[in-house]
Amino acid sequence: MGIQNGGGPGPEGLTMMVDLDKMEVVKILDTGRGIPIPKSNG
């Protein structure tokens, strides 16, 4: 379900999968280096 670039190892950064029917985040992938992800409050 990700977007691949031209010929490299894949996308770098944050990828978020969202269920649009339920309007909720299903998965968050951190494939980069040094990208902070804040803790959830719930």
Residue pairs with C-beta under 8 A, 6 or more apart in sequence:
1 17
2 10
2 11
2 15
2 29
3 11
4 10
4 11
5 11
10 31
11 31
12 31
12 32
13 31
13 32
13 35
14 28
14 29
14 30
14 31
14 32
14 35
14 37
15 28
15 29
15 31
16 25
16 27
16 28
16 29
17 25
17 26
17 27
17 28
17 29
18 24
18 25
18 26
19 25
19 26
28 37
30 37
